[in-house]
């Protein structure tokens, strides 16, 4: 069963990130906050696609659901609730 910490590692391994938080306790449903400079000038859909690419086939096999909040480093510093 996949852990939140493993998923965090997979995201960070596949995408240069400034900050990643992953929550999830059932091994298949997760919530992630991902901050990356690679998100600059990208739409939210494009940002999420970059995370999906980083996770590769795990999205089809190990992860049933992943809710994401993605931010550029600038947007992250301006986010009041973290």
C-alpha positions, 0 to 999 in steps of 0.5 A: 500500500502506498503511503503519503510519504512515498507519494511525496517522494515520487512527486519530488523525484519527478518534478523539481519542487520548492515544497510538497505536502501530501496527506492520505491515510487509506493508501489510494486517496491523497491530497497534495500541495505542490509548489514549483517554479516549473508552474510559472506561466502555466494554467492550473490544468498544465500544472496538474499535468506536470504532476501527473507526468512526474507520477507516471504509471502510478496514477493508473496503478497505485493511486486511485484519487489525487486532489491537488493544489498547485502554486508557483513560489510567488503565489505560495508566498502570497497564500494566507492559508497554508 
